[in-house]
Amino acid sequence: MIKRLFTRYRVSLEQLTKFSLVGASGMVVNMVVAFGAKKIAPLIWENAQVNEVWLPIPGTPYNIRWFMVFSMIAFLVANLSNYQLNRMWSFRSRHHAGWFKEYLPFFIVGLAAQGLGMVMELALMHPNSPIALSSSVFNNSTGLRTKWYWAHLIMVCVAVPISFLLNKFWTFRAIRHKPAELAEQEA
């Protein structure tokens, strides 16, 4: 039974493994860019501290905070890196569809996962949220106790499985519709 399941889903399991490895590299890229943005932004903009307001949302009591800006910058860089690696290695689709034709849905999927993740990240950062990270533990006294780094890491971990499923069944669908002769060449 298990052998039959493994045989049936071998390709999907291989893709999930590769996608996860790419995701792990993307997580490293994401965290490095987020860390860099957090360190560099205050040198350029005086008020660029993680929890400070970047832009008030007109007509509402809400604001876009700097940590959201840092998250989006990190997402954009990691998304591009992950796309290239997934296209070349995980799903091997670089010969089956144009770069932009696949990147647009990959970006949309990533943006949707990022949007859900940003809601989670905000909930982890907001002191009145039921899932807020404890300020007594994450008091920003050291890098490992920086609340935003942990909220950002948790957000990325939650977005990966959503992103995998949507990318496998939507973005890289062209590889399931490839001509028979290309499939034979790859085998």
N, CA, C and O of each residue as an XYZ file, in Angstrom:
748
protein
N       0.823     -1.193      0.000
C       0.000      0.000      0.000
C       0.870      1.260      0.000
O       0.676      2.144     -0.834
N       1.829      1.347      0.932
C       2.702      2.525      1.016
C       3.571      2.610     -0.227
O       3.801      3.698     -0.756
N       4.058      1.455     -0.696
C       4.893      1.447     -1.896
C       4.092      1.942     -3.102
O       4.613      2.691     -3.928
N       2.838      1.529     -3.203
C       1.981      1.940     -4.303
C       1.718      3.450     -4.231
O       1.734      4.134     -5.254
N       1.477      3.962     -3.027
C       1.271      5.402     -2.859
C       2.529      6.181     -3.230
O       2.462      7.209     -3.904
N       3.680      5.673     -2.780
C       4.947      6.341     -3.101
C       5.174      6.346     -4.609
O       5.576      7.361     -5.179
N       4.913      5.206     -5.254
C       5.091      5.122     -6.698
C       4.153      6.096     -7.414
O       4.551      6.779     -8.358
N       2.931      6.148     -6.959
C       1.947      7.019     -7.597
C       2.287      8.503     -7.425
O       2.103      9.297     -8.347
N       2.777      8.866     -6.255
C       3.023     10.276     -5.946
C       4.508     10.625     -5.903
O       4.878     11.663     -5.355
N       5.359      9.782     -6.469
C       6.811      9.992     -6.427
C       7.194     11.354     -7.001
O       7.951     12.096     -6.374
N       6.686     11.689     -8.177
C       7.039     12.956     -8.817
C       6.603     14.134     -7.946
O       7.357     15.091     -7.773
N       5.398     14.067     -7.400
C       4.923     15.152     -6.529
C       5.772     15.261     -5.272
O       6.065     16.366     -4.815
N       6.171     14.117     -4.706
C       7.026     14.150     -3.512
C       8.396     14.730     -3.841
O       8.959     15.493     -3.055
N       8.928     14.368     -5.000
C      10.215     14.949     -5.421
C      10.078     16.458     -5.614
O      10.942     17.227     -5.191
N       8.982     16.875     -6.258
C       8.761     18.301     -6.461
C       8.594     19.033     -5.135
O       9.113     20.135     -4.959
N       7.868     18.420     -4.202
C       7.687     19.040     -2.888
C       9.021     19.182     -2.173
O       9.292     20.208     -1.549
N       9.853     18.152     -2.264
C      11.178     18.202     -1.633
C      12.017     19.319     -2.246
O      12.610     20.124     -1.529
N      12.062     19.363     -3.573
C      12.832     20.412     -4.246
C      12.255     21.793     -3.951
O      12.996     22.741     -3.691
N      10.921     21.899     -3.992
C      10.260     23.164     -3.700
C      10.594     23.604     -2.272
O      10.814     24.789     -2.021
N      10.632     22.656     -1.347
C      10.960     22.972      0.050
C      12.402     23.444      0.186
O      12.685     24.373      0.942
N      13.321     22.802     -0.550
C      14.723     23.238     -0.517
C      14.860     24.636     -1.117
O      15.584     25.479     -0.588
N      14.165     24.871     -2.215
C      14.163     26.214     -2.806
C      13.537     27.199     -1.818
O      14.026     28.314     -1.637
N      12.445     26.766     -1.182
C      11.797     27.614     -0.178
C      12.723     27.938      0.985
O      12.723     29.054      1.504
N      13.524     26.933      1.391
C      14.490     27.170      2.473
C      15.533     28.195      2.032
O      15.907     29.081      2.800
N      15.996     28.067      0.798
C      16.961     29.065      0.312
C      16.278     30.428      0.201
O      16.881     31.460      0.492
N      15.008     30.418     -0.224
C      14.258     31.670     -0.300
C      14.037     32.289      1.059
O      14.021     33.512      1.204
N      13.864     31.425      2.069
C      13.692     31.924      3.434
C      14.972     32.624      3.892
O      14.924     33.672      4.538
N      16.110     32.033      3.550
C      17.396     32.660      3.892
C      17.519     34.001      3.169
O      17.877     35.009      3.776
N      17.219     34.005      1.868
C      17.270     35.257      1.097
C      16.315     36.277      1.722
O      16.685     37.433      1.925
N      15.102     35.853      2.022
C      14.090     36.728      2.599
C      14.578     37.326      3.919
O      14.493     38.537      4.124
N      15.085     36.482      4.805
C      15.521     36.965      6.116
C      16.737     37.888      5.998
O      16.825     38.883      6.716
N      17.672     37.570      5.103
C      18.858     38.421      4.912
C      18.437     39.794      4.372
O      18.910     40.828      4.846
N      17.544     39.790      3.376
C      17.078     41.068      2.815
C      16.274     41.851      3.860
O      16.437     43.065      3.982
N      15.412     41.164      4.608
C      14.632     41.840      5.656
C      15.560     42.442      6.710
O      15.374     43.589      7.118
N      16.557     41.673      7.151
C      17.528     42.148      8.131
C      18.287     43.355      7.565
O      18.470     44.364      8.245
N      18.725     43.228      6.306
C      19.453     44.322      5.665
C      18.610     45.574      5.532
O      19.089     46.681      5.776
N      17.345     45.400      5.143
C      16.450     46.553      5.011
C      16.258     47.229      6.358
O      16.245     48.456      6.451
N      16.109     46.414      7.410
C      15.928     46.972      8.765
C      17.156     47.759      9.204
O      17.036     48.769      9.897
N      18.329     47.299      8.806
C      19.570     47.980      9.202
C      19.879     49.199      8.328
O      20.381     50.207      8.824
N      19.580     49.108      7.028
C      19.949     50.177      6.097
C      18.925     51.317      6.081
O      19.306     52.483      5.980
N      17.636     50.996      6.178
C      16.585     52.019      6.055
C      16.765     53.202      7.008
O      16.592     54.341      6.577
N      17.107     52.985      8.296
C      17.276     54.156      9.179
C      18.426     55.077      8.763
O      18.455     56.247      9.145
N      19.370     54.552      7.982
C      20.453     55.395      7.495
C      19.965     56.333      6.393
O      20.541     57.398      6.168
N      18.901     55.924      5.716
C      18.355     56.716      4.612
C      17.173     57.564      5.082
O      17.076     58.744      4.745
N      16.284     56.960      5.855
C      15.097     57.649      6.373
C      15.169     57.661      7.890
O      15.299     56.610      8.517
N      15.087     58.815      8.466
C      15.266     59.000      9.900
C      14.299     58.172     10.753
O      14.708     57.618     11.774
N      13.041     58.080     10.359
C      12.048     57.399     11.189
C      11.820     55.933     10.788
O      10.787     55.362     11.139
N      12.738     55.330     10.078
C      12.557     53.962      9.564
C      12.859     52.918     10.636
O      13.746     52.083     10.456
N      12.148     52.959     11.718
C      12.256     51.936     12.768
C      11.118     50.944     12.574
O      10.041     51.323     12.112
N      11.340     49.688     12.917
C      10.416     48.598     12.620
C       8.958     48.926     12.906
O       8.107     48.720     12.040
N       8.650     49.420     14.073
C       7.250     49.610     14.449
C       6.734     51.020     14.190
O       5.578     51.318     14.490
N       7.564     51.879     13.645
C       7.132     53.247     13.348
C       6.221     53.264     12.123
O       6.255     52.357     11.292
N       5.421     54.294     12.032
C       4.505     54.462     10.900
C       5.293     54.906      9.669
O       6.064     55.864      9.721
N       5.089     54.204      8.581
C       5.669     54.592      7.301
C       4.702     55.514      6.561
O       5.082     56.562      6.039
N       3.425     55.083      6.535
C       2.421     55.840      5.811
C       1.055     55.629      6.453
O       0.595     54.492      6.558
N       0.401     56.703      6.883
C      -0.971     56.553      7.387
C      -1.911     56.230      6.223
O      -1.737     56.753      5.122
N      -2.890     55.385      6.460
C      -3.875     55.064      5.422
C      -4.984     56.100      5.541
O      -5.698     56.139      6.543
N      -5.130     56.948      4.508
C      -6.087     58.062      4.578
C      -7.510     57.589      4.869
O      -7.979     56.598      4.310
N      -8.180     58.318      5.752
C      -9.573     58.047      6.074
C      -9.786     56.883      7.029
O     -10.923     56.492      7.292
N      -8.695     56.329      7.549
C      -8.808     55.211      8.494
C      -7.874     55.465      9.670
O      -6.975     56.301      9.582
N      -8.083     54.754     10.760
C      -7.154     54.885     11.884
C      -5.920     53.977     11.721
O      -5.130     53.838     12.654
N      -5.756     53.369     10.552
C      -4.694     52.396     10.331
C      -3.491     53.007      9.634
O      -3.582     54.044      8.977
N      -2.364     52.332      9.799
C      -1.107     52.788      9.215
C      -0.369     51.615      8.589
O      -0.558     50.459      8.965
N       0.472     51.948      7.628
C       1.431     50.971      7.116
C       2.712     51.232      7.890
O       3.218     52.354      7.920
N       3.223     50.197      8.508
C       4.418     50.337      9.342
C       5.657     49.926      8.558
O       5.567     49.240      7.540
N       6.817     50.357      9.052
C       8.060     50.049      8.368
C       8.305     48.545      8.245
O       8.857     48.096      7.240
N       7.902     47.755      9.253
C       8.151     46.318      9.139
C       7.386     45.722      7.963
O       7.819     44.719      7.396
N       6.272     46.313      7.593
C       5.521     45.860      6.418
C       6.287     46.192      5.134
O       6.313     45.400      4.192
N       6.898     47.353      5.112
C       7.723     47.749      3.957
C       8.914     46.805      3.839
O       9.220     46.325      2.748
N       9.589     46.536      4.961
C      10.737     45.630      4.943
C      10.311     44.237      4.478
O      11.032     43.585      3.723
N       9.149     43.785      4.926
C       8.628     42.474      4.527
C       8.373     42.418      3.028
O       8.676     41.413      2.385
N       7.827     43.472      2.474
C       7.541     43.485      1.040
C       8.824     43.518      0.211
O       8.909     42.850     -0.820
N       9.807     44.278      0.645
C      11.090     44.304     -0.066
C      11.705     42.907     -0.049
O      12.169     42.414     -1.078
N      11.706     42.277      1.114
C      12.263     40.927      1.243
C      11.475     39.935      0.389
O      12.061     39.059     -0.247
N      10.155     40.070      0.374
C       9.316     39.200     -0.449
C       9.673     39.331     -1.925
O       9.838     38.321     -2.609
N       9.794     40.552     -2.423
C      10.072     40.765     -3.843
C      11.381     40.115     -4.273
O      11.441     39.474     -5.322
N      12.417     40.275     -3.478
C      13.720     39.679     -3.818
C      13.653     38.152     -3.723
O      14.106     37.458     -4.633
N      13.096     37.626     -2.636
C      13.018     36.174     -2.450
C      12.096     35.532     -3.478
O      12.371     34.429     -3.950
N      11.006     36.207     -3.829
C      10.071     35.672     -4.815
C      10.751     35.486     -6.168
O      10.560     34.463     -6.825
N      11.531     36.452     -6.578
C      12.244     36.353     -7.854
C      13.274     35.225     -7.817
O      13.401     34.460     -8.773
N      13.996     35.127     -6.725
C      14.979     34.054     -6.555
C      14.296     32.683     -6.568
O      14.742     31.770     -7.264
N      13.228     32.545     -5.807
C      12.505     31.270     -5.755
C      11.923     30.896     -7.114
O      11.955     29.731     -7.510
N      11.399     31.874     -7.815
C      10.822     31.581     -9.127
C      11.875     30.983    -10.045
O      11.651     29.948    -10.673
N      13.019     31.639    -10.119
C      14.067     31.167    -11.014
C      14.493     29.745    -10.653
O      14.637     28.897    -11.534
N      14.693     29.481     -9.366
C      15.117     28.138     -8.938
C      14.022     27.103     -9.167
O      14.313     25.997     -9.623
N      12.776     27.433     -8.863
C      11.680     26.485     -9.090
C      11.488     26.212    -10.577
O      11.228     25.076    -10.975
N      11.614     27.221    -11.372
C      11.452     27.069    -12.825
C      12.530     26.165    -13.406
O      12.252     25.337    -14.273
N      13.742     26.321    -12.935
C      14.850     25.544    -13.487
C      14.986     24.160    -12.862
O      15.385     23.214    -13.541
N      14.660     24.028    -11.575
C      14.981     22.796    -10.872
C      13.759     22.035    -10.386
O      13.602     20.865    -10.736
N      12.893     22.644     -9.601
C      11.770     21.932     -8.992
C      10.776     21.414    -10.025
O      10.402     20.241    -10.010
N      10.356     22.301    -10.920
C       9.310     21.940    -11.868
C       9.830     21.785    -13.298
O       9.092     21.355    -14.184
N      11.091     22.131    -13.521
C      11.740     22.002    -14.839
C      10.840     22.497    -15.968
O      10.568     21.776    -16.928
N      10.404     23.693    -15.835
C       9.441     24.217    -16.808
C      10.035     25.265    -17.737
O       9.308     25.847    -18.542
N      11.321     25.518    -17.647
C      11.899     26.616    -18.413
C      11.784     26.435    -19.927
O      11.854     27.413    -20.671
N      11.609     25.197    -20.391
C      11.480     24.958    -21.827
C      10.024     24.838    -22.265
O       9.755     24.620    -23.446
N       9.093     24.976    -21.346
C       7.701     24.699    -21.657
C       6.823     25.943    -21.728
O       5.738     25.907    -22.309
N       7.278     27.018    -21.153
C       6.485     28.250    -21.176
C       7.442     29.437    -21.076
O       8.557     29.311    -20.571
N       6.989     30.581    -21.562
C       7.810     31.780    -21.489
C       8.033     32.228    -20.055
O       7.223     31.947    -19.172
N       9.151     32.936    -19.828
C       9.535     33.355    -18.481
C       8.422     34.171    -17.841
O       7.968     33.849    -16.743
N       7.981     35.226    -18.519
C       6.979     36.103    -17.927
C       5.624     35.421    -17.824
O       4.863     35.695    -16.896
N       5.312     34.535    -18.767
C       4.025     33.823    -18.742
C       3.882     33.016    -17.458
O       2.781     32.908    -16.918
N       4.978     32.450    -16.962
C       4.928     31.718    -15.700
C       5.175     32.621    -14.499
O       4.626     32.389    -13.421
N       6.003     33.655    -14.681
C       6.322     34.502    -13.532
C       5.103     35.256    -13.029
O       4.929     35.401    -11.819
N       4.265     35.735    -13.919
C       3.101     36.501    -13.480
C       2.222     35.689    -12.519
O       1.895     36.192    -11.445
N       1.819     34.434    -12.866
C       1.034     33.665    -11.894
C       1.838     33.330    -10.636
O       1.278     33.302     -9.540
N       3.153     33.073    -10.779
C       3.995     32.789     -9.611
C       4.005     33.994     -8.684
O       3.903     33.848     -7.466
N       4.129     35.182     -9.260
C       4.131     36.411     -8.474
C       2.778     36.623     -7.800
O       2.720     37.007     -6.632
N       1.695     36.373     -8.530
C       0.353     36.538     -7.958
C       0.149     35.576     -6.793
O      -0.386     35.958     -5.752
N       0.579     34.319     -6.973
C       0.487     33.333     -5.883
C       1.310     33.815     -4.693
O       0.839     33.799     -3.556
N       2.534     34.241     -4.959
C       3.393     34.735     -3.887
C       2.798     35.943     -3.195
O       2.879     36.068     -1.973
N       2.204     36.827     -3.966
C       1.590     38.023     -3.404
C       0.398     37.654     -2.520
O       0.197     38.251     -1.463
N      -0.391     36.671     -2.955
C      -1.527     36.211     -2.142
C      -1.021     35.600     -0.831
O      -1.544     35.902      0.242
N      -0.002     34.738     -0.925
C       0.573     34.137      0.282
C       1.194     35.219      1.165
O       1.085     35.162      2.390
N       1.845     36.206      0.541
C       2.441     37.320      1.290
C       1.351     38.124      1.995
O       1.523     38.535      3.143
N       0.243     38.345      1.318
C      -0.870     39.083      1.930
C      -1.397     38.378      3.167
O      -1.592     39.000      4.211
N      -1.630     37.061      3.045
C      -2.070     36.286      4.215
C      -0.997     36.313      5.309
O      -1.295     36.443      6.496
N       0.239     36.188      4.877
C       1.344     36.224      5.829
C       1.469     37.563      6.538
O       1.781     37.616      7.728
N       1.224     38.656      5.798
C       1.308     39.991      6.413
C       0.242     40.163      7.493
O       0.482     40.811      8.511
N      -0.935     39.581      7.265
C      -1.980     39.638      8.290
C      -1.490     38.893      9.532
O      -1.660     39.364     10.657
N      -0.877     37.719      9.316
C      -0.354     36.955     10.446
C       0.785     37.716     11.130
O       0.849     37.783     12.357
N       1.670     38.281     10.333
C       2.796     39.033     10.889
C       2.299     40.217     11.724
O       2.822     40.486     12.805
N       1.309     40.905     11.223
C       0.719     42.021     11.960
C       0.109     41.533     13.272
O       0.281     42.166     14.314
N      -0.605     40.403     13.219
C      -1.220     39.845     14.435
C      -0.145     39.422     15.444
O      -0.339     39.567     16.651
N       0.970     38.907     14.962
C       2.055     38.511     15.864
C       2.752     39.721     16.483
O       3.285     39.638     17.589
N       2.744     40.838     15.771
C       3.417     42.045     16.247
C       2.522     42.932     17.114
O       3.018     43.640     17.991
N       1.227     42.901     16.880
C       0.314     43.817     17.569
C       0.145     43.387     19.029
O      -0.211     42.237     19.288
N       0.393     44.284     19.981
C       0.344     43.902     21.400
C      -1.032     43.452     21.889
O      -1.115     42.729     22.882
N      -2.109     43.855     21.223
C      -3.458     43.470     21.665
C      -4.011     42.251     20.933
O      -5.164     41.873     21.141
N      -3.212     41.644     20.093
C      -3.655     40.472     19.337
C      -3.618     39.229     20.224
O      -2.737     39.106     21.074
N      -4.562     38.308     20.038
C      -4.544     37.073     20.840
C      -3.352     36.168     20.520
O      -3.007     35.297     21.319
N      -2.720     36.367     19.355
C      -1.549     35.538     19.027
C      -0.252     36.350     19.027
O       0.751     35.923     18.455
N      -0.275     37.514     19.666
C       0.913     38.370     19.722
C       2.069     37.650     20.403
O       1.881     36.933     21.386
N       3.248     37.852     19.872
C       4.445     37.317     20.517
C       4.681     38.083     21.817
O       4.511     39.301     21.874
N       5.062     37.374     22.825
C       5.244     37.962     24.148
C       6.357     39.004     24.153
O       7.479     38.734     23.722
N       6.036     40.184     24.641
C       7.035     41.251     24.734
C       8.046     40.988     25.839
O       9.138     41.556     25.822
N       7.703     40.142     26.795
C       8.684     39.820     27.839
C       9.764     38.880     27.305
O      10.911     38.944     27.747
N       9.411     38.014     26.367
C      10.394     37.116     25.755
C      11.071     37.811     24.583
O      12.297     37.807     24.469
N      10.262     38.406     23.714
C      10.779     39.079     22.525
C      10.811     40.579     22.792
O       9.952     41.331     22.333
N      11.833     40.995     23.552
C      11.921     42.388     24.001
C      12.877     43.231     23.163
O      13.207     44.357     23.536
N      13.319     42.689     22.036
C      14.209     43.392     21.101
C      15.572     43.734     21.700
O      16.258     44.629     21.206
N      15.970     43.028     22.760
C      17.257     43.313     23.393
C      18.436     42.749     22.591
O      19.538     43.296     22.641
N      18.209     41.676     21.864
C      19.254     41.086     21.013
C      18.592     40.638     19.711
O      17.367     40.654     19.587
N      19.414     40.240     18.746
C      18.882     39.769     17.468
C      17.930     38.602     17.619
O      16.888     38.569     16.963
N      18.263     37.644     18.470
C      17.405     36.477     18.655
C      16.153     36.781     19.470
O      15.233     35.965     19.518
N      16.111     37.927     20.098
C      14.919     38.314     20.874
C      14.145     39.441     20.193
O      13.302     40.093     20.809
N      14.446     39.659     18.914
C      13.749     40.688     18.161
C      12.407     40.140     17.693
O      12.346     39.192     16.910
N      11.355     40.740     18.177
C       9.996     40.263     17.908
C       9.709     40.187     16.405
O       9.143     39.206     15.923
N      10.103     41.226     15.677
C       9.787     41.234     14.252
C      10.487     40.117     13.495
O       9.890     39.549     12.581
N      11.724     39.777     13.833
C      12.410     38.687     13.127
C      11.625     37.386     13.277
O      11.456     36.647     12.308
N      11.146     37.105     14.487
C      10.392     35.871     14.724
C       9.032     35.921     14.036
O       8.597     34.927     13.455
N       8.366     37.048     14.094
C       7.077     37.182     13.415
C       7.254     36.988     11.910
O       6.432     36.348     11.255
N       8.326     37.544     11.377
C       8.602     37.432      9.947
C       8.918     35.973      9.574
O       8.436     35.475      8.557
N       9.711     35.308     10.381
C      10.055     33.905     10.127
C       8.807     33.018     10.185
O       8.620     32.160      9.322
N       7.967     33.214     11.175
C       6.723     32.441     11.298
C       5.832     32.702     10.087
O       5.236     31.773      9.542
N       5.741     33.941      9.673
C       4.929     34.299      8.506
C       5.409     33.578      7.259
O       4.592     33.065      6.495
N       6.702     33.529      7.038
C       7.246     32.857      5.860
C       6.965     31.354      5.921
O       6.617     30.751      4.906
N       7.110     30.749      7.092
C       6.851     29.306      7.259
C       5.394     28.944      6.962
O       5.121     27.869      6.428
N       4.487     29.806      7.295
C       3.067     29.548      7.040
C       2.748     29.694      5.551
O       1.887     28.985      5.031
N       3.428     30.597      4.872
C       3.134     30.869      3.464
C       3.646     29.771      2.530
O       3.091     29.596      1.446
N       4.685     29.027      2.915
C       5.299     28.044      2.016
C       4.334     26.944      1.551
O       4.245     26.720      0.344
N       3.606     26.244      2.436
C       2.724     25.179      1.925
C       1.609     25.711      1.009
O       1.243     25.060      0.031
N       1.085     26.874      1.327
C       0.052     27.476      0.484
C       0.637     27.765     -0.894
O       0.032     27.466     -1.923
N       1.814     28.346     -0.883
C       2.489     28.698     -2.123
C       2.808     27.454     -2.962
O       2.637     27.473     -4.181
N       3.268     26.381     -2.324
C       3.594     25.156     -3.065
C       2.378     24.636     -3.818
O       2.451     24.377     -5.020
N       1.276     24.485     -3.125
C       0.080     23.910     -3.753
C      -0.424     24.782     -4.901
O      -0.750     24.273     -5.974
N      -0.487     26.060     -4.682
C      -0.963     26.950     -5.738
C      -0.007     26.980     -6.930
O      -0.447     27.012     -8.079
N       1.293     26.972     -6.660
C       2.261     26.982     -7.758
C       2.265     25.667     -8.519
O       2.350     25.661     -9.747
N       2.174     24.559     -7.805
C       2.176     23.256     -8.476
C       0.980     23.112     -9.399
O       1.123     22.669    -10.539
N      -0.197     23.482     -8.916
C      -1.407     23.228     -9.683
C      -1.860     24.382    -10.574
O      -2.796     24.228    -11.359
N      -1.198     25.546    -10.457
C      -1.605     26.649    -11.317
C      -0.423     27.201    -12.110
O      -0.442     27.166    -13.341
N       0.602     27.709    -11.431
C       1.702     28.380    -12.101
C       2.439     27.472    -13.074
O       2.628     27.828    -14.238
N       2.858     26.300    -12.602
C       3.697     25.433    -13.417
C       2.884     24.338    -14.104
O       3.398     23.248    -14.353
N       1.641     24.618    -14.404
C       0.781     23.614    -15.030
C       1.221     23.300    -16.457
O       0.874     22.242    -16.983
N       1.968     24.182    -17.087
C       2.402     23.962    -18.470
C       3.189     22.658    -18.604
O       3.141     22.016    -19.653
N       3.914     22.260    -17.554
C       4.711     21.041    -17.668
C       3.843     19.797    -17.713
O       4.290     18.747    -18.175
N       2.605     19.898    -17.240
C       1.708     18.743    -17.322
C       1.090     18.627    -18.706
O       0.498     17.600    -19.038
N       1.221     19.661    -19.508
C       0.628     19.659    -20.839
C       1.703     19.691    -21.922
O       1.439     20.138    -23.038
N       2.892     19.229    -21.611
C       3.979     19.282    -22.582
C       3.797     18.184    -23.646
O       3.144     17.171    -23.396
N       4.371     18.396    -24.813
C       4.294     17.401    -25.864
C       4.935     16.082    -25.442
O       5.881     16.071    -24.655
N       4.422     14.984    -25.961
C       4.895     13.649    -25.598
C       6.374     13.470    -25.877
O       7.069     12.814    -25.102
N       6.879     14.049    -26.984
C       8.302     13.856    -27.315
C       9.219     14.543    -26.290
O      10.306     14.040    -26.005
N       8.792     15.684    -25.735
C       9.586     16.323    -24.692
C       9.591     15.480    -23.419
O      10.616     15.370    -22.746
N       8.459     14.896    -23.096
C       8.374     14.034    -21.919
C       9.279     12.826    -22.069
O       9.929     12.415    -21.107
N       9.331     12.243    -23.279
C      10.199     11.094    -23.522
C      11.672     11.476    -23.418
O      12.475     10.699    -22.900
N      12.043     12.683    -23.912
C      13.426     13.138    -23.837
C      13.874     13.310    -22.404
O      15.007     12.971    -22.063
N      12.990     13.837    -21.549
C      13.339     14.043    -20.151
C      13.451     12.723    -19.405
O      14.250     12.602    -18.476
N      12.662     11.737    -19.799
C      12.683     10.417    -19.133
C      13.952      9.723    -19.525
O      14.199      8.597    -19.092
